[in-house]
Amino acid sequence: MGKPAQGWIMEFMTVQEMREALRETRTAILPIGVIEQHGYHLPLNTDVYNAYEIAKRVAAVASCVVAPPVNYSFSGGELPGTVDISPQTLSLLVMDLVKSLADQGFASVILLLGHGGSENQRAVLDAADMFLRRNRRYRDVCIAVVTFTDLAPSIRELFAQKDFHAGWLETSLMLYWHPELVRPRELWVKDREELMELFRRDQDAYQVRTKPLEHPLVVPVVAQNPEIEVGVMGYPERASAEFGEKVVKEAVAGLAELVAKLESRR
């Protein structure tokens, strides 16, 4: 039968097709997103698309299977529509999913993050680390943790220009693969300029830290800055589908190269 033109996309496959895929590849990509605030112009599942759409395009050109995405993880945002699970829960979930993929015969698993929050990255890295350390029988399984923004040089150029969350990059990506989900009238809606300037200096400035008792041993309470109403940290008005396509091509090429190296272990 052979690989279909769109690649091996697990959610659309049957048992028979999975057996066929496992005869051709031993690499799986697990996309991991989040449901969180993305301004007034982008949908809440933007980060799910960030990972899943790139993974699907890799499947069309490389030898791998794409598992259904993990929609929920940890955002840290607090605007309406943001749905968090704890980083610890995410770690346990990812460990179970990797085990299930390994039990089916996958020798390599790429954990592809569509959300770049530091808590999320630590949780997924911890999951990979603990899975391998605590399960001797799986130590020949190769696990790679990849944040999609690390795959494209053009993304680093935007970061240098202080474009981060829900801005130029993410709006361009959504204009490329799902323009019908971008609200064009809201592209210019942002928080007040003083907050925007704060975000340009430090993308973690959306957080505020307080202590019920000021003492070095007391753990601070971390919350979203209550002055935030929109949640954009960048320049969505500069976005274009053409730039989104450029970024996607770079990311797909980088991830396909990693897949090829993982498959060479067979």
Sequence and secondary structure as in RCSB ss.txt:
>XXXX:A:sequence
MGKPAQGWIMEFMTVQEMREALRETRTAILPIGVIEQHGYHLPLNTDVYNAYEIAKRVAAVASCVVAPPVNYSFS
GGELPGTVDISPQTLSLLVMDLVKSLADQGFASVILLLGHGGSENQRAVLDAADMFLRRNRRYRDVCIAVVTFTD
LAPSIRELFAQKDFHAGWLETSLMLYWHPELVRPRELWVKDREELMELFRRDQDAYQVRTKPLEHPLVVPVVAQN
PEIEVGVMGYPERASAEFGEKVVKEAVAGLAELVAKLESRR
>XXXX:A:secstr
    TT EEGGG  HHHHHHHHHH  EEEEEE  B   TTTS TTHHHHHHHHHHHHHHHHSS EE   B  B  
   STT BB  HHHHHHHHHHHHHHHHHHT SEEEEEES   HHHHHHHHHHHHHHHHH GGGTT EEEEEEGGG
S HHHHHHHHTT  TTSHHHHHHHHHH GGG  GGGTT  S HHHHHHHHH GGGGEEEE SS  TTS  EEEE 
TT SS   S GGG  HHHHHHHHHHHHHHHHHHHHHHHTT 
